[in-house]
Amino acid sequence: MIRKMCGADLDRIAELEQQMFSSPWPRSAFEYELSGNQFAAVYVLEKNGEIIGYVDRWILYDRAEIATIGVCEEYRRQGYAQQLMDRVIADALEAGCENITLEVRVSNDAAIRFYEKNGFITVNTRKNYYEDNGEDAWLMVKPL
Ligand SMILES: CC(C)(COP(=O)(O)OP(=O)(O)OC[C@H]1O[C@@H](n2cnc3c(N)ncnc32)[C@H](O)[C@@H]1OP(=O)(O)O)[C@@H](O)C(=O)NCCC(=O)NCCS
């Protein structure tokens, strides 16, 4: 089941974020997405009453952006990220966006394959984008 994040989800999301990312967002960042960022919506995916994945998307007038997306390691390759992506695409289409953009670490093969499967193409490189190891990011865009 996919639903919008609420305040009670923040601890679990912060926990998953620590597990899944080398530069995790702090809990406060998700708190801001929930109550301070008018452009953001965070969706959580629940299985057996537990959150196993989430996506944070922004709708910025004529474009959408995926700020973060992740699925708990033991549930990967079962189509759960695809369900979250489908929700973002539906939101972006409904809002009349022209495209969806995102940044991804150049070493993140799984995510890159996932985005390519969803019609994202690499349009630019952001040099030294990630502060933890100076890794480059690819800017990827999916035209709608
Ligand atoms: C990227 C990520 C979100 C994919 O989640 P997932 O639930 O495993 O993805 P899905 O099962 O929905 O995959 C859909 C399709 O994407 C592609 N894909 C996903 N993971 C892949 C992998 N490891 N290798 C190759 N292709 C992959 C496949 O085409 C897959 O379809 P298939 O399984 O029928 O072949 C997940 O690996 C993850 O959470 N990684 C850690 C967090 C992260 O790096 N997020 C992205 C930040 S930019």
The ligand as an SDF file (V2000), in Angstrom:
LIG
                    3D

 48 50  0  0  0  0  0  0  0  0999 V2000
   17.2970    1.8010   -6.8690 C   0  0  0  0  0  0  0  0  0  0  0  0
   16.2600    1.1260   -5.9840 C   0  0  0  0  0  0  0  0  0  0  0  0
   15.3230    2.1960   -5.4330 C   0  0  0  0  0  0  0  0  0  0  0  0
   15.4490    0.1260   -6.8310 C   0  0  0  0  0  0  0  0  0  0  0  0
   14.4450   -0.4440   -5.9940 O   0  0  0  0  0  0  0  0  0  0  0  0
   13.7530   -1.8630   -6.2980 P   0  0  0  0  0  0  0  0  0  0  0  0
   12.5080   -1.9420   -5.4900 O   0  0  0  0  0  0  0  0  0  0  0  0
   14.7530   -2.9370   -6.1530 O   0  0  0  0  0  0  0  0  0  0  0  0
   13.4030   -1.7030   -7.8520 O   0  0  0  0  0  0  0  0  0  0  0  0
   12.2840   -2.5310   -8.6620 P   0  0  0  0  0  0  0  0  0  0  0  0
   12.2020   -3.9230   -8.1450 O   0  0  0  0  0  0  0  0  0  0  0  0
   11.0170   -1.7430   -8.6860 O   0  0  0  0  0  0  0  0  0  0  0  0
   12.9660   -2.5460  -10.0880 O   0  0  0  0  0  0  0  0  0  0  0  0
   12.3210   -2.1640  -11.2860 C   0  0  0  0  0  0  0  0  0  0  0  0
   13.3000   -2.3560  -12.4260 C   0  0  0  0  0  0  0  0  0  0  0  0
   14.4520   -1.5080  -12.2540 O   0  0  0  0  0  0  0  0  0  0  0  0
   15.6250   -2.2120  -12.7090 C   0  0  0  0  0  0  0  0  0  0  0  0
   16.5190   -2.5030  -11.5620 N   0  0  0  0  0  0  0  0  0  0  0  0
   16.2550   -2.2900  -10.2510 C   0  0  0  0  0  0  0  0  0  0  0  0
   17.3110   -2.6930   -9.5000 N   0  0  0  0  0  0  0  0  0  0  0  0
   18.2420   -3.1760  -10.3730 C   0  0  0  0  0  0  0  0  0  0  0  0
   19.5450   -3.7400  -10.2080 C   0  0  0  0  0  0  0  0  0  0  0  0
   20.0960   -3.9240   -8.9900 N   0  0  0  0  0  0  0  0  0  0  0  0
   20.2310   -4.1250  -11.3180 N   0  0  0  0  0  0  0  0  0  0  0  0
   19.6930   -3.9680  -12.5500 C   0  0  0  0  0  0  0  0  0  0  0  0
   18.4500   -3.4620  -12.7670 N   0  0  0  0  0  0  0  0  0  0  0  0
   17.7440   -3.0540  -11.6870 C   0  0  0  0  0  0  0  0  0  0  0  0
   15.1280   -3.5170  -13.3200 C   0  0  0  0  0  0  0  0  0  0  0  0
   14.8400   -3.2560  -14.6940 O   0  0  0  0  0  0  0  0  0  0  0  0
   13.8590   -3.7610  -12.5290 C   0  0  0  0  0  0  0  0  0  0  0  0
   12.9430   -4.5820  -13.2040 O   0  0  0  0  0  0  0  0  0  0  0  0
   13.1290   -6.2050  -13.1330 P   0  0  0  0  0  0  0  0  0  0  0  0
   13.3960   -6.5690  -11.6920 O   0  0  0  0  0  0  0  0  0  0  0  0
   11.8270   -6.7010  -13.6670 O   0  0  0  0  0  0  0  0  0  0  0  0
   14.3040   -6.5110  -14.0160 O   0  0  0  0  0  0  0  0  0  0  0  0
   16.9450    0.3150   -4.8420 C   0  0  0  0  0  0  0  0  0  0  0  0
   18.0140   -0.4340   -5.3750 O   0  0  0  0  0  0  0  0  0  0  0  0
   17.4410    1.1460   -3.6800 C   0  0  0  0  0  0  0  0  0  0  0  0
   16.6750    1.4990   -2.7810 O   0  0  0  0  0  0  0  0  0  0  0  0
   18.7430    1.4610   -3.6330 N   0  0  0  0  0  0  0  0  0  0  0  0
   19.3250    2.1930   -2.4920 C   0  0  0  0  0  0  0  0  0  0  0  0
   18.8620    3.6160   -2.4550 C   0  0  0  0  0  0  0  0  0  0  0  0
   19.2430    4.3450   -3.7200 C   0  0  0  0  0  0  0  0  0  0  0  0
   20.3560    4.2480   -4.2060 O   0  0  0  0  0  0  0  0  0  0  0  0
   18.2790    5.1260   -4.2480 N   0  0  0  0  0  0  0  0  0  0  0  0
   18.4650    5.9060   -5.4530 C   0  0  0  0  0  0  0  0  0  0  0  0
   19.1020    7.2030   -5.1180 C   0  0  0  0  0  0  0  0  0  0  0  0
   19.3480    8.2090   -6.5840 S   0  0  0  0  0  0  0  0  0  0  0  0
  1  2  1  0
  2  3  1  0
  2  4  1  0
  2 36  1  0
  4  5  1  0
  5  6  1  0
  6  7  2  0
  6  8  1  0
  6  9  1  0
  9 10  1  0
 10 11  2  0
 10 12  1  0
 10 13  1  0
 13 14  1  0
 14 15  1  0
 15 16  1  0
 15 30  1  0
 16 17  1  0
 17 18  1  0
 17 28  1  0
 18 19  1  0
 18 27  1  0
 19 20  2  0
 20 21  1  0
 21 22  1  0
 21 27  2  0
 22 23  1  0
 22 24  2  0
 24 25  1  0
 25 26  2  0
 26 27  1  0
 28 29  1  0
 28 30  1  0
 30 31  1  0
 31 32  1  0
 32 33  2  0
 32 34  1  0
 32 35  1  0
 36 37  1  0
 36 38  1  0
 38 39  2  0
 38 40  1  0
 40 41  1  0
 41 42  1  0
 42 43  1  0
 43 44  2  0
 43 45  1  0
 45 46  1  0
 46 47  1  0
 47 48  1  0
M  END
$$$$
